[in-house]
Amino acid sequence: MKKYKIKIDPEALADIQDIANWYNKAQAKLGKRFQVTATEKINHLS
């Protein structure tokens, strides 16, 4: 199976961080869970 390199725009990374911060304000550690899940899904693409 061919592997692909995933490129994420810096603005997209900033958006993910902003979302994580918003989630953390709503509930402690929820933003961290979001970041971990997003990272896992992105890594699964490759």
N, CA, C, O and CB atoms as a CASP TS submission, in Angstrom:
PFRMAT TS
TARGET T0000
AUTHOR 0000-0000-0000
METHOD Language model
MODEL 1
PARENT N/A
ATOM      1  N   MET     1       0.844  -1.179   0.000  1.00  0.00           N
ATOM      2  CA  MET     1       0.000   0.000   0.000  1.00  0.00           C
ATOM      3  C   MET     1       0.890   1.243   0.000  1.00  0.00           C
ATOM      4  O   MET     1       1.865   1.324   0.748  1.00  0.00           O
ATOM      5  CB  MET     1      -0.961  -0.002   1.223  1.00  0.00           C
ATOM      6  N   LYS     2       0.545   2.193  -0.837  1.00  0.00           N
ATOM      7  CA  LYS     2       1.318   3.413  -0.945  1.00  0.00           C
ATOM      8  C   LYS     2       1.051   4.321   0.260  1.00  0.00           C
ATOM      9  O   LYS     2      -0.094   4.509   0.673  1.00  0.00           O
ATOM     10  CB  LYS     2       0.988   4.140  -2.256  1.00  0.00           C
ATOM     11  N   LYS     3       2.129   4.877   0.812  1.00  0.00           N
ATOM     12  CA  LYS     3       1.999   5.816   1.935  1.00  0.00           C
ATOM     13  C   LYS     3       1.992   7.237   1.402  1.00  0.00           C
ATOM     14  O   LYS     3       2.676   7.558   0.430  1.00  0.00           O
ATOM     15  CB  LYS     3       3.150   5.625   2.965  1.00  0.00           C
ATOM     16  N   TYR     4       1.216   8.073   2.049  1.00  0.00           N
ATOM     17  CA  TYR     4       1.130   9.475   1.686  1.00  0.00           C
ATOM     18  C   TYR     4       1.602  10.325   2.852  1.00  0.00           C
ATOM     19  O   TYR     4       1.478   9.935   4.013  1.00  0.00           O
ATOM     20  CB  TYR     4      -0.306   9.854   1.277  1.00  0.00           C
ATOM     21  N   LYS     5       2.134  11.474   2.535  1.00  0.00           N
ATOM     22  CA  LYS     5       2.557  12.415   3.564  1.00  0.00           C
ATOM     23  C   LYS     5       1.422  13.412   3.770  1.00  0.00           C
ATOM     24  O   LYS     5       0.950  14.032   2.817  1.00  0.00           O
ATOM     25  CB  LYS     5       3.895  13.141   3.170  1.00  0.00           C
ATOM     26  N   ILE     6       0.995  13.558   5.000  1.00  0.00           N
ATOM     27  CA  ILE     6      -0.085  14.470   5.344  1.00  0.00           C
ATOM     28  C   ILE     6       0.514  15.838   5.668  1.00  0.00           C
ATOM     29  O   ILE     6       1.416  15.949   6.499  1.00  0.00           O
ATOM     30  CB  ILE     6      -0.921  13.924   6.544  1.00  0.00           C
ATOM     31  N   LYS     7       0.010  16.863   5.011  1.00  0.00           N
ATOM     32  CA  LYS     7       0.434  18.231   5.295  1.00  0.00           C
ATOM     33  C   LYS     7      -0.753  18.970   5.883  1.00  0.00           C
ATOM     34  O   LYS     7      -1.854  18.943   5.333  1.00  0.00           O
ATOM     35  CB  LYS     7       0.970  18.951   4.009  1.00  0.00           C
ATOM     36  N   ILE     8      -0.517  19.626   7.003  1.00  0.00           N
ATOM     37  CA  ILE     8      -1.571  20.384   7.666  1.00  0.00           C
ATOM     38  C   ILE     8      -1.176  21.851   7.668  1.00  0.00           C
ATOM     39  O   ILE     8      -0.099  22.228   8.131  1.00  0.00           O
ATOM     40  CB  ILE     8      -1.817  19.867   9.115  1.00  0.00           C
ATOM     41  N   ASP     9      -2.055  22.646   7.151  1.00  0.00           N
ATOM     42  CA  ASP     9      -1.830  24.090   7.088  1.00  0.00           C
ATOM     43  C   ASP     9      -1.676  24.648   8.504  1.00  0.00           C
ATOM     44  O   ASP     9      -2.415  24.241   9.400  1.00  0.00           O
ATOM     45  CB  ASP     9      -2.998  24.798   6.344  1.00  0.00           C
ATOM     46  N   PRO    10      -0.740  25.565   8.726  1.00  0.00           N
ATOM     47  CA  PRO    10      -0.571  26.162  10.050  1.00  0.00           C
ATOM     48  C   PRO    10      -1.860  26.795  10.599  1.00  0.00           C
ATOM     49  O   PRO    10      -2.095  26.791  11.807  1.00  0.00           O
ATOM     50  CB  PRO    10       0.520  27.207   9.994  1.00  0.00           C
ATOM     51  N   GLU    11      -2.682  27.333   9.704  1.00  0.00           N
ATOM     52  CA  GLU    11      -3.951  27.904  10.155  1.00  0.00           C
ATOM     53  C   GLU    11      -4.876  26.815  10.690  1.00  0.00           C
ATOM     54  O   GLU    11      -5.624  27.046  11.639  1.00  0.00           O
ATOM     55  CB  GLU    11      -4.636  28.666   9.008  1.00  0.00           C
ATOM     56  N   ALA    12      -4.827  25.633  10.085  1.00  0.00           N
ATOM     57  CA  ALA    12      -5.641  24.518  10.562  1.00  0.00           C
ATOM     58  C   ALA    12      -5.171  24.078  11.950  1.00  0.00           C
ATOM     59  O   ALA    12      -5.987  23.769  12.818  1.00  0.00           O
ATOM     60  CB  ALA    12      -5.579  23.334   9.569  1.00  0.00           C
ATOM     61  N   LEU    13      -3.855  24.050  12.153  1.00  0.00           N
ATOM     62  CA  LEU    13      -3.328  23.708  13.472  1.00  0.00           C
ATOM     63  C   LEU    13      -3.760  24.734  14.519  1.00  0.00           C
ATOM     64  O   LEU    13      -4.092  24.378  15.650  1.00  0.00           O
ATOM     65  CB  LEU    13      -1.799  23.613  13.425  1.00  0.00           C
ATOM     66  N   ALA    14      -3.752  25.991  14.137  1.00  0.00           N
ATOM     67  CA  ALA    14      -4.202  27.044  15.049  1.00  0.00           C
ATOM     68  C   ALA    14      -5.686  26.873  15.366  1.00  0.00           C
ATOM     69  O   ALA    14      -6.107  27.091  16.502  1.00  0.00           O
ATOM     70  CB  ALA    14      -3.941  28.441  14.440  1.00  0.00           C
ATOM     71  N   ASP    15      -6.472  26.487  14.376  1.00  0.00           N
ATOM     72  CA  ASP    15      -7.897  26.244  14.605  1.00  0.00           C
ATOM     73  C   ASP    15      -8.106  25.088  15.588  1.00  0.00           C
ATOM     74  O   ASP    15      -8.953  25.162  16.478  1.00  0.00           O
ATOM     75  CB  ASP    15      -8.609  25.943  13.275  1.00  0.00           C
ATOM     76  N   ILE    16      -7.329  24.029  15.413  1.00  0.00           N
ATOM     77  CA  ILE    16      -7.432  22.888  16.325  1.00  0.00           C
ATOM     78  C   ILE    16      -7.100  23.325  17.747  1.00  0.00           C
ATOM     79  O   ILE    16      -7.769  22.913  18.694  1.00  0.00           O
ATOM     80  CB  ILE    16      -6.492  21.741  15.879  1.00  0.00           C
ATOM     81  N   GLN    17      -6.078  24.151  17.902  1.00  0.00           N
ATOM     82  CA  GLN    17      -5.701  24.639  19.231  1.00  0.00           C
ATOM     83  C   GLN    17      -6.803  25.521  19.814  1.00  0.00           C
ATOM     84  O   GLN    17      -7.122  25.414  20.998  1.00  0.00           O
ATOM     85  CB  GLN    17      -4.375  25.420  19.163  1.00  0.00           C
ATOM     86  N   ASP    18      -7.379  26.385  18.997  1.00  0.00           N
ATOM     87  CA  ASP    18      -8.471  27.245  19.464  1.00  0.00           C
ATOM     88  C   ASP    18      -9.670  26.411  19.924  1.00  0.00           C
ATOM     89  O   ASP    18     -10.284  26.702  20.951  1.00  0.00           O
ATOM     90  CB  ASP    18      -8.899  28.218  18.348  1.00  0.00           C
ATOM     91  N   ILE    19      -9.992  25.378  19.156  1.00  0.00           N
ATOM     92  CA  ILE    19     -11.105  24.498  19.524  1.00  0.00           C
ATOM     93  C   ILE    19     -10.797  23.789  20.842  1.00  0.00           C
ATOM     94  O   ILE    19     -11.657  23.694  21.718  1.00  0.00           O
ATOM     95  CB  ILE    19     -11.381  23.462  18.403  1.00  0.00           C
ATOM     96  N   ALA    20      -9.568  23.292  20.977  1.00  0.00           N
ATOM     97  CA  ALA    20      -9.178  22.614  22.216  1.00  0.00           C
ATOM     98  C   ALA    20      -9.291  23.559  23.407  1.00  0.00           C
ATOM     99  O   ALA    20      -9.754  23.157  24.474  1.00  0.00           O
ATOM    100  CB  ALA    20      -7.742  22.071  22.105  1.00  0.00           C
ATOM    101  N   ASN    21      -8.877  24.796  23.236  1.00  0.00           N
ATOM    102  CA  ASN    21      -8.999  25.778  24.319  1.00  0.00           C
ATOM    103  C   ASN    21     -10.455  26.005  24.678  1.00  0.00           C
ATOM    104  O   ASN    21     -10.794  26.101  25.858  1.00  0.00           O
ATOM    105  CB  ASN    21      -8.343  27.108  23.922  1.00  0.00           C
ATOM    106  N   TRP    22     -11.319  26.091  23.678  1.00  0.00           N
ATOM    107  CA  TRP    22     -12.748  26.295  23.926  1.00  0.00           C
ATOM    108  C   TRP    22     -13.320  25.110  24.694  1.00  0.00           C
ATOM    109  O   TRP    22     -14.068  25.288  25.656  1.00  0.00           O
ATOM    110  CB  TRP    22     -13.514  26.494  22.596  1.00  0.00           C
ATOM    111  N   TYR    23     -12.962  23.886  24.263  1.00  0.00           N
ATOM    112  CA  TYR    23     -13.432  22.687  24.959  1.00  0.00           C
ATOM    113  C   TYR    23     -12.938  22.653  26.401  1.00  0.00           C
ATOM    114  O   TYR    23     -13.683  22.262  27.300  1.00  0.00           O
ATOM    115  CB  TYR    23     -12.972  21.428  24.220  1.00  0.00           C
ATOM    116  N   ASN    24     -11.697  23.054  26.631  1.00  0.00           N
ATOM    117  CA  ASN    24     -11.157  23.058  27.989  1.00  0.00           C
ATOM    118  C   ASN    24     -11.908  24.029  28.896  1.00  0.00           C
ATOM    119  O   ASN    24     -12.042  23.786  30.095  1.00  0.00           O
ATOM    120  CB  ASN    24      -9.678  23.414  27.963  1.00  0.00           C
ATOM    121  N   LYS    25     -12.394  25.121  28.328  1.00  0.00           N
ATOM    122  CA  LYS    25     -13.191  26.056  29.128  1.00  0.00           C
ATOM    123  C   LYS    25     -14.550  25.451  29.477  1.00  0.00           C
ATOM    124  O   LYS    25     -15.109  25.731  30.538  1.00  0.00           O
ATOM    125  CB  LYS    25     -13.381  27.387  28.372  1.00  0.00           C
ATOM    126  N   ALA    26     -15.073  24.626  28.581  1.00  0.00           N
ATOM    127  CA  ALA    26     -16.366  23.983  28.807  1.00  0.00           C
ATOM    128  C   ALA    26     -16.254  22.865  29.839  1.00  0.00           C
ATOM    129  O   ALA    26     -17.136  22.691  30.679  1.00  0.00           O
ATOM    130  CB  ALA    26     -16.922  23.431  27.492  1.00  0.00           C
ATOM    131  N   GLN    27     -15.155  22.108  29.764  1.00  0.00           N
ATOM    132  CA  GLN    27     -14.949  20.981  30.680  1.00  0.00           C
ATOM    133  C   GLN    27     -13.460  20.669  30.750  1.00  0.00           C
ATOM    134  O   GLN    27     -12.788  20.566  29.724  1.00  0.00           O
ATOM    135  CB  GLN    27     -15.759  19.722  30.222  1.00  0.00           C
ATOM    136  N   ALA    28     -12.962  20.524  31.946  1.00  0.00           N
ATOM    137  CA  ALA    28     -11.534  20.263  32.150  1.00  0.00           C
ATOM    138  C   ALA    28     -11.090  19.031  31.361  1.00  0.00           C
ATOM    139  O   ALA    28     -11.756  17.996  31.378  1.00  0.00           O
ATOM    140  CB  ALA    28     -11.230  20.071  33.651  1.00  0.00           C
ATOM    141  N   LYS    29      -9.978  19.156  30.685  1.00  0.00           N
ATOM    142  CA  LYS    29      -9.310  18.100  29.916  1.00  0.00           C
ATOM    143  C   LYS    29     -10.062  17.644  28.670  1.00  0.00           C
ATOM    144  O   LYS    29      -9.589  16.751  27.968  1.00  0.00           O
ATOM    145  CB  LYS    29      -9.088  16.924  30.793  1.00  0.00           C
ATOM    146  N   LEU    30     -11.212  18.231  28.379  1.00  0.00           N
ATOM    147  CA  LEU    30     -11.947  17.863  27.176  1.00  0.00           C
ATOM    148  C   LEU    30     -11.181  18.285  25.921  1.00  0.00           C
ATOM    149  O   LEU    30     -11.196  17.576  24.915  1.00  0.00           O
ATOM    150  CB  LEU    30     -13.343  18.502  27.187  1.00  0.00           C
ATOM    151  N   GLY    31     -10.520  19.423  25.981  1.00  0.00           N
ATOM    152  CA  GLY    31      -9.719  19.888  24.858  1.00  0.00           C
ATOM    153  C   GLY    31      -8.565  18.950  24.548  1.00  0.00           C
ATOM    154  O   GLY    31      -8.247  18.706  23.384  1.00  0.00           O
ATOM    155  N   LYS    32      -7.943  18.430  25.591  1.00  0.00           N
ATOM    156  CA  LYS    32      -6.849  17.471  25.402  1.00  0.00           C
ATOM    157  C   LYS    32      -7.368  16.212  24.720  1.00  0.00           C
ATOM    158  O   LYS    32      -6.716  15.672  23.826  1.00  0.00           O
ATOM    159  CB  LYS    32      -6.190  17.115  26.755  1.00  0.00           C
ATOM    160  N   ARG    33      -8.543  15.743  25.143  1.00  0.00           N
ATOM    161  CA  ARG    33      -9.143  14.563  24.516  1.00  0.00           C
ATOM    162  C   ARG    33      -9.419  14.834  23.040  1.00  0.00           C
ATOM    163  O   ARG    33      -9.203  13.970  22.190  1.00  0.00           O
ATOM    164  CB  ARG    33     -10.448  14.162  25.243  1.00  0.00           C
ATOM    165  N   PHE    34      -9.899  16.047  22.741  1.00  0.00           N
ATOM    166  CA  PHE    34     -10.155  16.427  21.351  1.00  0.00           C
ATOM    167  C   PHE    34      -8.857  16.384  20.546  1.00  0.00           C
ATOM    168  O   PHE    34      -8.826  15.827  19.449  1.00  0.00           O
ATOM    169  CB  PHE    34     -10.789  17.838  21.276  1.00  0.00           C
ATOM    170  N   GLN    35      -7.784  16.969  21.087  1.00  0.00           N
ATOM    171  CA  GLN    35      -6.504  17.003  20.373  1.00  0.00           C
ATOM    172  C   GLN    35      -5.974  15.595  20.128  1.00  0.00           C
ATOM    173  O   GLN    35      -5.494  15.294  19.035  1.00  0.00           O
ATOM    174  CB  GLN    35      -5.473  17.823  21.161  1.00  0.00           C
ATOM    175  N   VAL    36      -6.057  14.745  21.122  1.00  0.00           N
ATOM    176  CA  VAL    36      -5.569  13.373  20.975  1.00  0.00           C
ATOM    177  C   VAL    36      -6.362  12.647  19.883  1.00  0.00           C
ATOM    178  O   VAL    36      -5.784  11.972  19.031  1.00  0.00           O
ATOM    179  CB  VAL    36      -5.674  12.608  22.322  1.00  0.00           C
ATOM    180  N   THR    37      -7.683  12.793  19.916  1.00  0.00           N
ATOM    181  CA  THR    37      -8.528  12.137  18.921  1.00  0.00           C
ATOM    182  C   THR    37      -8.254  12.690  17.528  1.00  0.00           C
ATOM    183  O   THR    37      -8.141  11.923  16.571  1.00  0.00           O
ATOM    184  CB  THR    37     -10.010  12.312  19.276  1.00  0.00           C
ATOM    185  N   ALA    38      -8.144  14.005  17.402  1.00  0.00           N
ATOM    186  CA  ALA    38      -7.866  14.619  16.099  1.00  0.00           C
ATOM    187  C   ALA    38      -6.524  14.126  15.558  1.00  0.00           C
ATOM    188  O   ALA    38      -6.415  13.803  14.375  1.00  0.00           O
ATOM    189  CB  ALA    38      -7.866  16.167  16.213  1.00  0.00           C
ATOM    190  N   THR    39      -5.515  14.068  16.406  1.00  0.00           N
ATOM    191  CA  THR    39      -4.192  13.597  15.997  1.00  0.00           C
ATOM    192  C   THR    39      -4.245  12.141  15.538  1.00  0.00           C
ATOM    193  O   THR    39      -3.649  11.782  14.523  1.00  0.00           O
ATOM    194  CB  THR    39      -3.191  13.750  17.149  1.00  0.00           C
ATOM    195  N   GLU    40      -4.960  11.308  16.289  1.00  0.00           N
ATOM    196  CA  GLU    40      -5.092   9.898  15.904  1.00  0.00           C
ATOM    197  C   GLU    40      -5.756   9.765  14.537  1.00  0.00           C
ATOM    198  O   GLU    40      -5.317   8.971  13.704  1.00  0.00           O
ATOM    199  CB  GLU    40      -5.902   9.124  16.960  1.00  0.00           C
ATOM    200  N   LYS    41      -6.805  10.537  14.307  1.00  0.00           N
ATOM    201  CA  LYS    41      -7.524  10.455  13.029  1.00  0.00           C
ATOM    202  C   LYS    41      -6.655  10.952  11.876  1.00  0.00           C
ATOM    203  O   LYS    41      -6.658  10.363  10.795  1.00  0.00           O
ATOM    204  CB  LYS    41      -8.828  11.269  13.093  1.00  0.00           C
ATOM    205  N   ILE    42      -5.925  12.016  12.100  1.00  0.00           N
ATOM    206  CA  ILE    42      -5.023  12.548  11.070  1.00  0.00           C
ATOM    207  C   ILE    42      -3.931  11.524  10.751  1.00  0.00           C
ATOM    208  O   ILE    42      -3.619  11.281   9.585  1.00  0.00           O
ATOM    209  CB  ILE    42      -4.387  13.891  11.536  1.00  0.00           C
ATOM    210  N   ASN    43      -3.360  10.932  11.792  1.00  0.00           N
ATOM    211  CA  ASN    43      -2.315   9.931  11.581  1.00  0.00           C
ATOM    212  C   ASN    43      -2.845   8.689  10.869  1.00  0.00           C
ATOM    213  O   ASN    43      -2.115   8.032  10.127  1.00  0.00           O
ATOM    214  CB  ASN    43      -1.696   9.534  12.912  1.00  0.00           C
ATOM    215  N   HIS    44      -4.091   8.380  11.093  1.00  0.00           N
ATOM    216  CA  HIS    44      -4.700   7.220  10.444  1.00  0.00           C
ATOM    217  C   HIS    44      -4.829   7.432   8.933  1.00  0.00           C
ATOM    218  O   HIS    44      -4.858   6.465   8.172  1.00  0.00           O
ATOM    219  CB  HIS    44      -6.077   6.933  11.055  1.00  0.00           C
ATOM    220  N   LEU    45      -4.905   8.684   8.500  1.00  0.00           N
ATOM    221  CA  LEU    45      -5.020   8.981   7.069  1.00  0.00           C
ATOM    222  C   LEU    45      -3.801   8.532   6.285  1.00  0.00           C
ATOM    223  O   LEU    45      -3.918   8.105   5.136  1.00  0.00           O
ATOM    224  CB  LEU    45      -5.233  10.461   6.861  1.00  0.00           C
ATOM    225  N   SER    46      -2.638   8.626   6.900  1.00  0.00           N
ATOM    226  CA  SER    46      -1.426   8.250   6.174  1.00  0.00           C
ATOM    227  C   SER    46      -1.289   6.750   6.124  1.00  0.00           C
ATOM    228  O   SER    46      -0.328   6.236   5.553  1.00  0.00           O
ATOM    229  CB  SER    46      -0.188   8.870   6.818  1.00  0.00           C
TER
END
